[in-house]
Amino acid sequence: MRKTLYLNNDWKFSEIFEDKMISPDYDDNHMESIRIPHSVVTTPFNYFDDALYQKVSCYRRIFTADSRWKEKRVAVTFMGAAHEATVYINGELLGTHSSGYTAFSFDISDKLRYDQPNCIVVKLDSRESLNIPPFGFVIDYMTYGGLYRDVLLEVTEKTYIQDLFVSTDVSDVYAGNADDVEPAAVGTFLHVKTEVGGDTSGCVIKHAIKRISGDIPSDYKDEYKDFKELVEIPAAKLVPFDFHTMPVVLWDVTNPALYQLRTQILRNDELIDEKTEIFGFRSMKFHADGFYLNGRKLKIRGLNRHQSYPYVGYAMPATLQEFDAKILKEELLVNAVRTSHYPQSQDFIDECDRLGILVFMEFPGWQHIGDESWKEQALVNEREMIIQYRNHPSIFIWGVRINESADDEEFYKRTNDLSHELDPSRATGGVRAGTKMQLLEDVYTYNDFSFDGKKPGCQKKKAVTPDMNKAYLVTEYNGHMYPTKSFDDEIHRSDHAMRHIKVMDAIASESDVAGGFGWCMFDYNTHKDFGSGDRICYHGVMDMFRNPKMAAVSYAMQGDSEPVLELTSSMDIGEHPECIRGDIWILTNADSVKMYKNDVFIKEYKREDSPFKNIKHGPILVDDFIGDQLAQNEKFSKGMAEKVKHALNTAARYGMGGLGLSDMITGGRMMAFHGMSFKDIVDLYQKYIGDWGGKATSFRFEAIKNGEVVKTIVKETVSSVNLICEVSSTELNDDRSYDVAQIRIKAVDQNGNVIPYFAESLRLKTEGAVELIGPKHVPLRGGMAGAYVKTRRRQGSTGKLFIKLDACEKIKKEIVFHVKEGVETNV
């Protein structure tokens, strides 16, 4: 029977490689003891040179082979080794793998020793001078280095299931453009291709499926709640199987119903091997007018993601990979993600399957196309990507061009044909930075950076693609067009949020654009040629610790699962040049928002007041700071009070230079008919707009949904500071390797608002079963910071993180983590 064992613990690491390290007798006691996933170097947060990780390093692992493996097939698999790994066992070369983003395996059955320990050695080349994708020219992201994904042993019989490919044919059951659809049960076709290794004589293959997640219709008899046997077929090297199912529940972004395929090989009724795959029944089609999921037109609203983290680059375990998917689905409320610019962790994609996030998967590369050897490696990368990831129901398109590269007809005909050969069930795309380029793929995928704050939010399809009969998808927008730091001034942060809104709204208005991916989910470290000089691209709607910037709310407000209410201003007039407030926007998914000033009702803003009519929830402009107070408190008629209010509100938003002719006439009437001097008018402005010298102004906003207040925010003078900590999980599992918790830290005022210019430092300390990743002192950037703690082996079941504010030690937090250890799957 098949057994998978993790080989993540007890590795030795050296930052240099010497030939003598290959020998199993090499004395590695001076090498560093590490656990996988691992980065070849721990980096600073910023201002570091990529030369830090560009090196040839060595990993060594000693293990004892179980005597029961002697007649078995044993393979070692590396899920990710950046970027060229040459692997040895017991001093003998196994081979070299030249891609940092896909998994690879070696059969070590005939090379294992049972009378003494075995030694696996990896010579890992992380230099960017390698003649493999994505290298060859400049790259706008750090590529890091290390054995940064799991390493495992797979033990099977000599006859075993080498590969399973599952695909489905589904009738288009949903119509229209509804975001929310009820579960429906439909009959479908299941297609399975089983590749068998070893001797197949006398063997049969059995397939069975069961449903493992997803809501079901109330009147649906679930035929697949338990494993349902489908067929018994004589085994061969390649065994196709097609089956018309009983009604099943479809995988959808609103109801990600998953099924499990169990495939078994039997010989004389004895179970030889068993493999399971998670999949979903769904229909994903591109037409000239857009993308259709299970028959209903769905506008793709997504973000791009890099797989990097502060300090450790790519090296984070499953829980943090999964947590990024949760952030996308539950905090940013997108329905899609693009894996820019390489295949990403299977754990991340698994979570996209479970949560219902569409995935645009592309092979490694960034603008540069190399020589013939380079191209051949790119094709190997593509083949590995498709074979390794094609059973994921979330993946809806393959990226088969090097991101933003020039046309290369011969090369891209090969990449496109290869994709269709390996997976006929999915469309192909190729991300371009230019319009009217050669189109060999099924979808014209294009990075539309045309929006500069003034032009239309996106280009028309007919201006971009050379073939209007094929689909068109925007794969990047914004990003470098308006880099924004969490500690930038309010106007910049507000503009950043509104730029994302304007592009989303423009894409939503184009009926023949399939959707768009914003650039990008979070900030990331980059090379010297890019970024802000500190080796960071501040392109994200979140910072590197996944703390949300204001632009994150632009995405979150498009969902309805949780109430969203934010303001693009702190309401401090000194934050604006000349104390002119400018445009202040309410970001909400509520039906309406009531505004109060010092507990006096000013105005109720309604959803239909938004000028953005194409997205589900558009921002609403705050255009009144006075309400009915002039009519109630001053000697103005109702009509005159409205005119004065208009003039004062206009001055507040645009300054005196923004007053129109009617506002000037109103000022003249105030002097002529109400006996007011210029000073009286200024005093009136200060009383109702400026509030200078009086009691500090408090603004309260209440979000109303279905007639009830669902969320409240208060903007007023900061009178106290506190820390709030959001922890990815306090329950950690030290099993297949160490586990990591992410802590997002925010300095907030007495009303829970992040205070962006609070830049004091934090002191971090751990004890017990957890230890810190990164420095012990971190600054607040934009009023926010982050920390990571990892589990320590055999150090008890409880660990603690202590956080103190250096400027005031009374402000502190203590987080307790519970650690569960498991060793049954480790070697």
SVG drawing of the C-alpha trace seen along z (x, -y; Angstrom):
<svg xmlns="http://www.w3.org/2000/svg" viewBox="-37 -96 73 110">
<polyline fill="none" stroke="black" stroke-width="0.4" points="0.0,0.0 1.1,-3.6 2.7,-5.5 3.8,-9.1 6.4,-10.2 7.6,-13.7 11.3,-14.3 11.3,-17.9 13.2,-17.6 16.8,-17.0 18.5,-18.6 21.9,-20.1 22.7,-23.3 25.7,-25.1 25.8,-28.4 28.6,-27.0 28.9,-23.8 32.0,-21.7 32.4,-18.4 33.4,-16.5 29.9,-17.2 28.5,-14.6 30.1,-11.8 27.9,-10.1 30.9,-9.9 31.4,-13.7 31.4,-15.2 28.5,-17.6 28.5,-18.4 29.6,-22.0 26.7,-22.6 23.6,-24.4 20.6,-22.2 17.5,-23.3 13.9,-22.2 12.1,-22.4 10.7,-24.8 14.0,-26.7 15.4,-29.9 19.2,-30.0 19.3,-33.3 17.1,-35.3 16.8,-38.8 16.2,-42.2 12.8,-43.8 14.1,-46.2 17.4,-47.7 19.0,-44.4 20.9,-43.2 19.6,-40.1 23.3,-38.9 22.4,-37.6 20.6,-34.6 22.4,-34.2 24.7,-31.3 25.5,-27.7 24.5,-26.0 24.3,-22.5 21.6,-20.5 22.3,-17.1 19.8,-14.6 20.7,-11.3 17.9,-8.8 17.4,-5.1 15.5,-3.0 12.8,-0.7 13.6,3.0 10.0,3.4 10.8,1.2 13.2,3.7 10.7,5.0 9.0,1.7 9.3,-1.3 10.7,-4.3 10.8,-7.8 12.0,-11.1 10.1,-14.2 11.0,-17.9 8.0,-20.1 10.1,-23.2 13.8,-23.9 14.9,-27.3 16.3,-27.2 18.6,-24.4 18.9,-21.3 21.4,-18.5 20.6,-15.6 22.8,-12.8 22.1,-9.7 24.9,-7.9 27.4,-9.8 25.7,-8.7 24.1,-11.3 20.3,-11.1 19.9,-14.0 19.4,-17.7 16.1,-19.7 16.2,-23.2 13.0,-24.9 12.4,-26.5 8.6,-26.4 7.6,-22.8 8.0,-19.5 10.4,-16.8 11.0,-13.2 13.7,-10.5 13.3,-6.8 15.8,-5.6 14.5,-2.1 17.7,-0.4 20.0,-2.9 18.9,-2.6 21.1,-0.9 19.6,1.2 22.7,2.0 23.6,-1.6 22.1,-5.1 21.4,-6.8 22.5,-10.3 20.6,-12.6 22.6,-15.7 21.3,-18.6 23.6,-21.0 21.3,-24.0 22.2,-26.8 20.1,-30.0 22.1,-32.3 20.1,-34.4 22.8,-33.8 21.3,-30.4 20.1,-30.0 16.6,-29.0 13.3,-30.9 12.7,-33.4 16.4,-34.5 18.4,-36.1 17.6,-39.8 16.0,-42.0 13.1,-40.7 10.7,-42.8 10.6,-40.5 13.1,-38.8 13.5,-35.1 15.1,-33.9 16.6,-30.4 16.2,-27.3 14.4,-24.0 11.3,-26.1 8.5,-23.5 8.1,-20.0 10.4,-17.1 8.8,-13.7 9.3,-10.0 6.7,-8.0 6.7,-4.2 4.5,-2.0 4.5,1.5 6.5,1.9 3.1,1.7 1.7,-1.7 -0.5,-4.6 1.9,-7.0 -0.6,-9.7 -4.3,-10.5 -5.9,-13.1 -9.5,-14.0 -11.7,-16.2 -15.5,-16.7 -18.1,-17.7 -20.9,-19.7 -24.1,-21.1 -24.5,-24.9 -27.2,-25.0 -27.1,-28.6 -28.3,-31.5 -27.9,-35.2 -25.4,-37.2 -26.4,-36.5 -23.5,-36.6 -25.3,-34.2 -26.7,-30.9 -28.5,-28.2 -26.9,-24.7 -28.2,-22.6 -27.8,-18.9 -27.0,-18.0 -25.9,-14.9 -22.3,-15.2 -19.6,-13.2 -16.5,-12.2 -13.3,-11.5 -10.3,-9.8 -6.9,-8.9 -4.9,-6.6 -1.2,-6.1 0.2,-2.9 3.9,-2.2 5.3,1.3 3.9,4.7 0.2,4.5 -0.4,8.3 -3.3,9.7 -4.3,6.3 -7.6,4.4 -8.4,0.8 -11.3,-0.4 -12.7,-3.9 -15.0,-5.3 -16.1,-8.8 -17.8,-10.6 -18.7,-14.2 -16.6,-15.8 -17.8,-19.4 -20.4,-21.9 -24.0,-22.7 -26.6,-20.6 -30.2,-21.3 -32.8,-20.5 -34.5,-18.0 -31.3,-16.3 -30.7,-12.7 -26.9,-12.6 -25.7,-9.5 -22.1,-10.3 -22.1,-11.0 -20.1,-7.8 -17.7,-6.2 -19.7,-5.0 -18.0,-2.3 -18.1,-3.2 -16.2,-0.5 -13.6,2.3 -11.3,2.2 -8.4,4.4 -5.1,2.5 -2.7,1.2 0.0,-1.4 -2.7,-4.1 -6.3,-3.4 -9.0,-5.9 -12.4,-5.9 -15.6,-7.8 -18.6,-7.8 -22.0,-9.5 -22.7,-10.4 -25.8,-10.5 -26.7,-14.2 -23.8,-16.0 -23.4,-19.4 -21.2,-21.8 -18.1,-23.5 -18.7,-27.3 -17.2,-30.4 -20.3,-30.6 -20.5,-26.9 -17.1,-25.1 -18.5,-21.6 -15.6,-19.1 -15.5,-15.4 -12.9,-12.8 -11.8,-10.2 -10.4,-7.0 -8.5,-4.8 -7.2,-1.4 -5.1,1.3 -5.9,4.8 -4.2,8.1 -6.2,11.3 -8.4,9.2 -5.4,7.9 -5.1,4.1 -1.8,3.1 -2.0,-0.7 -4.5,-3.4 -4.5,-7.1 -7.0,-9.8 -7.6,-13.1 -9.8,-16.0 -11.7,-17.5 -14.9,-19.4 -17.6,-19.2 -17.8,-22.5 -18.0,-24.1 -15.5,-26.9 -15.8,-28.6 -14.6,-31.7 -16.7,-33.3 -16.2,-36.4 -18.3,-38.4 -16.6,-37.1 -16.2,-34.2 -18.9,-31.7 -18.9,-29.5 -21.5,-26.7 -23.3,-28.6 -23.7,-31.9 -21.6,-34.9 -19.2,-35.8 -17.1,-39.0 -13.7,-38.1 -12.6,-40.4 -9.2,-39.3 -5.7,-40.3 -2.2,-39.1 -0.2,-37.3 3.5,-36.7 4.4,-33.9 6.9,-35.9 7.0,-36.9 9.2,-39.2 12.5,-37.8 12.2,-34.3 11.2,-34.9 9.4,-31.8 9.9,-29.6 6.5,-29.4 4.6,-26.2 1.1,-25.2 -0.8,-27.2 0.5,-30.5 0.0,-29.6 -3.6,-28.7 -4.0,-31.9 -3.3,-34.0 -6.1,-32.3 -8.4,-33.0 -7.4,-36.7 -8.3,-36.9 -11.7,-35.2 -12.8,-36.5 -11.1,-39.9 -10.6,-41.1 -13.7,-39.4 -12.3,-38.7 -13.3,-35.7 -10.0,-35.1 -6.2,-35.2 -3.4,-35.1 -0.2,-33.3 2.3,-35.9 4.6,-34.8 5.1,-31.1 3.3,-28.1 2.6,-28.5 2.3,-26.1 -0.1,-23.2 -1.3,-24.1 -2.3,-27.6 -4.1,-26.1 -5.8,-23.5 -7.3,-26.2 -8.5,-28.1 -10.3,-24.8 -11.9,-24.7 -12.9,-28.3 -14.0,-28.9 -11.3,-31.1 -10.6,-31.0 -6.9,-30.6 -5.0,-31.9 -1.9,-29.7 1.2,-30.6 4.6,-29.2 7.8,-31.0 9.1,-34.0 9.2,-37.8 9.6,-39.6 12.8,-37.9 12.9,-35.0 16.3,-33.2 18.1,-30.9 17.0,-27.5 18.2,-25.8 16.2,-28.3 13.1,-27.7 13.4,-23.9 13.5,-24.4 10.5,-26.6 8.6,-23.8 9.7,-21.4 8.4,-23.9 5.1,-24.2 4.7,-20.4 5.4,-20.0 3.0,-22.8 0.1,-21.3 0.6,-17.7 1.1,-18.6 -1.8,-21.1 -4.5,-20.1 -6.8,-18.3 -7.5,-21.5 -11.0,-22.6 -10.1,-26.2 -7.7,-26.6 -9.6,-28.1 -6.8,-29.1 -3.2,-28.3 -0.7,-31.1 1.5,-29.9 3.5,-33.0 6.3,-34.5 4.8,-37.4 5.0,-40.6 7.4,-39.1 7.6,-39.9 5.9,-37.8 7.7,-34.5 5.5,-32.5 7.4,-29.3 8.0,-29.2 4.4,-30.2 2.8,-27.8 4.7,-25.0 3.6,-26.2 0.0,-26.6 -0.1,-23.2 1.5,-21.5 -1.1,-22.9 -4.0,-21.7 -2.3,-18.3 -1.9,-17.8 -5.2,-19.4 -7.8,-19.9 -10.3,-21.0 -8.9,-24.5 -8.3,-27.6 -4.9,-29.2 -3.8,-32.8 -0.6,-34.7 0.0,-37.9 1.1,-40.8 2.0,-44.4 1.1,-45.4 -2.0,-45.7 -2.7,-43.9 0.0,-41.3 0.0,-37.9 -2.8,-35.7 -2.3,-32.0 -4.0,-31.3 -7.7,-31.1 -7.9,-34.3 -6.1,-37.7 -4.7,-38.4 -3.3,-41.9 -1.8,-44.1 -3.8,-47.3 -1.8,-50.2 -3.5,-52.9 -5.3,-54.5 -3.3,-57.4 -6.0,-58.9 -7.5,-61.0 -8.0,-58.7 -10.8,-56.1 -10.3,-53.3 -9.6,-50.7 -9.2,-50.3 -11.9,-49.0 -11.6,-45.4 -11.5,-46.5 -8.4,-48.7 -6.5,-45.8 -7.1,-42.5 -6.6,-41.5 -9.4,-39.0 -12.8,-40.2 -14.1,-36.6 -11.9,-35.5 -12.2,-36.4 -10.3,-39.2 -9.1,-39.4 -7.2,-42.2 -4.4,-40.5 -2.9,-43.6 -3.9,-47.2 -2.7,-50.0 0.4,-48.7 3.4,-50.7 1.1,-53.4 0.5,-54.6 2.7,-52.9 1.4,-53.7 2.9,-53.2 0.7,-52.6 2.5,-55.7 1.9,-58.0 -0.3,-61.1 -4.0,-60.7 -4.6,-62.2 -2.2,-59.6 -3.8,-56.7 -7.3,-57.9 -6.3,-58.3 -4.9,-54.8 -8.2,-53.4 -10.2,-55.4 -7.9,-54.3 -8.7,-50.7 -12.4,-51.6 -12.3,-53.5 -10.7,-50.6 -13.0,-48.0 -16.0,-50.1 -14.7,-50.7 -14.0,-46.9 -17.5,-46.1 -19.0,-48.5 -17.5,-46.6 -19.7,-43.7 -17.1,-42.0 -14.2,-42.2 -14.1,-39.0 -12.8,-40.8 -9.6,-42.0 -6.8,-41.3 -5.5,-44.3 -1.8,-44.5 -1.4,-43.4 -2.4,-41.7 0.5,-42.9 3.8,-44.8 6.9,-42.7 10.7,-42.9 12.2,-43.6 15.5,-44.1 17.4,-47.4 15.9,-48.3 12.4,-48.6 10.6,-49.7 11.2,-52.7 14.9,-52.4 14.5,-50.3 14.0,-47.1 10.2,-47.1 7.5,-47.6 4.7,-49.3 2.2,-48.1 -0.1,-46.1 -3.5,-46.9 -1.9,-45.4 1.6,-45.8 4.0,-42.9 2.6,-41.6 -0.9,-41.6 -2.1,-44.6 -4.8,-46.3 -4.2,-49.7 -7.1,-51.9 -7.3,-50.3 -8.0,-46.9 -11.4,-48.3 -12.1,-49.0 -12.2,-45.2 -13.7,-44.2 -16.8,-46.4 -17.8,-44.5 -18.9,-41.6 -21.8,-41.2 -20.7,-38.6 -19.5,-41.1 -20.5,-44.8 -17.9,-47.2 -17.6,-50.9 -14.6,-53.1 -13.9,-56.7 -11.1,-57.9 -10.2,-60.6 -9.4,-61.0 -11.3,-64.3 -8.2,-66.2 -8.2,-69.3 -4.5,-69.9 -3.8,-66.7 -4.8,-68.6 -3.1,-71.5 -4.6,-74.9 -6.9,-72.8 -9.1,-72.1 -10.8,-68.8 -11.1,-67.8 -13.2,-64.7 -13.9,-62.4 -15.5,-59.1 -17.6,-56.6 -16.5,-53.1 -19.3,-50.7 -21.5,-47.8 -24.4,-49.1 -27.8,-50.3 -27.1,-53.7 -24.8,-55.6 -26.0,-58.2 -23.5,-60.9 -23.4,-62.8 -21.3,-65.7 -21.0,-66.1 -24.1,-63.9 -26.1,-66.2 -27.5,-64.4 -26.1,-65.8 -27.2,-63.6 -28.1,-60.0 -26.1,-58.9 -27.7,-56.1 -26.2,-53.4 -27.8,-55.0 -25.9,-58.2 -22.7,-56.7 -21.5,-57.8 -20.0,-54.4 -22.9,-52.5 -21.3,-49.3 -19.7,-47.7 -21.9,-46.2 -21.0,-48.8 -19.7,-52.1 -18.1,-54.8 -20.3,-57.7 -19.0,-61.3 -19.4,-63.2 -20.7,-66.6 -22.3,-68.0 -20.8,-69.0 -23.6,-71.2 -27.0,-69.5 -30.0,-71.6 -28.1,-73.5 -28.1,-76.8 -31.9,-76.8 -32.2,-75.8 -29.5,-78.0 -29.1,-81.1 -31.4,-83.7 -31.7,-82.4 -34.8,-81.3 -34.8,-77.7 -34.0,-78.6 -31.2,-80.9 -29.8,-78.4 -29.5,-75.9 -27.6,-78.4 -25.2,-79.3 -24.7,-75.6 -23.8,-75.0 -21.2,-77.8 -19.7,-76.7 -19.5,-73.0 -17.9,-74.0 -15.3,-76.1 -14.6,-73.2 -14.0,-70.8 -12.3,-73.0 -11.3,-76.2 -12.3,-79.8 -11.0,-79.4 -13.5,-76.6 -16.6,-78.8 -18.9,-79.3 -20.8,-82.3 -23.9,-81.3 -21.8,-80.9 -20.4,-84.5 -23.9,-85.9 -24.9,-84.1 -22.0,-85.8 -23.1,-89.1 -26.6,-88.6 -25.4,-87.6 -23.6,-91.0 -26.3,-93.1 -29.5,-91.6 -28.3,-90.0 -25.9,-92.7 -23.0,-90.3 -19.3,-91.4 -16.6,-89.4 -15.5,-88.5 -19.0,-87.3 -18.9,-85.0 -15.4,-83.7 -16.7,-83.1 -19.7,-81.1 -17.2,-79.0 -15.2,-78.3 -18.3,-77.5 -19.7,-74.9 -16.7,-73.8 -13.4,-74.6 -14.4,-74.3 -11.3,-76.2 -10.9,-77.1 -14.0,-75.3 -14.8,-71.8 -13.0,-69.1 -15.3,-67.8 -16.5,-64.2 -17.9,-62.6 -19.9,-59.4 -20.9,-57.3 -23.5,-54.5 -23.9,-51.9 -27.5,-50.8 -28.4,-47.4 -32.0,-46.2 -33.0,-49.0 -30.5,-48.2 -27.1,-49.7 -24.5,-47.1 -21.3,-49.0 -20.2,-52.4 -17.0,-54.4 -16.1,-57.5 -13.5,-60.0 -12.3,-62.5 -9.1,-63.8 -6.9,-61.0 -7.0,-60.8 -5.5,-57.3 -3.4,-54.7 -3.8,-51.0 -2.5,-47.9 -4.7,-45.3 -3.4,-42.0 -4.9,-39.7 -3.5,-36.2 -3.9,-33.8 -4.2,-31.0 -3.3,-30.3 -3.6,-26.5 -0.4,-25.3 0.5,-21.8 4.1,-20.7 3.7,-17.7 5.0,-17.4 7.3,-20.3 7.2,-23.4 4.0,-25.5 3.8,-29.3 1.4,-31.9 1.1,-35.4 0.4,-38.3 -0.8,-41.5 -0.4,-44.4 -2.1,-47.8 -1.8,-50.9 -5.3,-52.3 -7.0,-55.3 -9.8,-55.1 -12.3,-54.3 -10.3,-51.5 -9.0,-53.6 -5.5,-52.8 -3.3,-55.9 -1.1,-55.9 1.6,-58.3 2.3,-56.5 5.7,-55.1 7.0,-53.9 8.9,-50.6 7.7,-47.3 9.7,-44.9 8.9,-41.2 9.8,-38.3 8.9,-34.6 9.0,-31.8 8.1,-28.1 7.1,-26.2 7.4,-29.1 10.2,-31.2 10.4,-34.4 11.0,-34.7 12.8,-38.0 14.0,-40.8 13.1,-41.3 12.4,-45.0 10.1,-46.2 8.8,-49.6 5.2,-50.5 4.9,-51.5 1.7,-53.4 0.6,-52.5 0.9,-48.8 3.5,-46.0 3.7,-42.2 5.4,-39.3 5.8,-35.6 6.3,-32.9 7.2,-29.3 6.9,-26.1 9.9,-24.6 10.2,-20.8 9.7,-19.0 9.5,-22.3 6.1,-21.7 2.6,-22.3 2.4,-26.1 4.2,-29.1 3.8,-32.8 4.5,-36.0 5.0,-39.2 4.6,-42.5 5.5,-45.8 5.4,-49.3 8.9,-50.8 7.4,-54.3 5.0,-53.2 5.6,-49.8 2.1,-49.8 0.8,-49.2 1.5,-45.6 0.0,-42.3 0.4,-38.7 -0.6,-35.9 -0.7,-32.3 -0.2,-29.5 -1.1,-25.9 1.1,-23.5 0.2,-19.9 3.0,-17.6 2.6,-14.7 5.4,-12.5 3.6,-9.7 4.2,-11.0 7.8,-11.9 11.0,-10.0"/>
</svg>
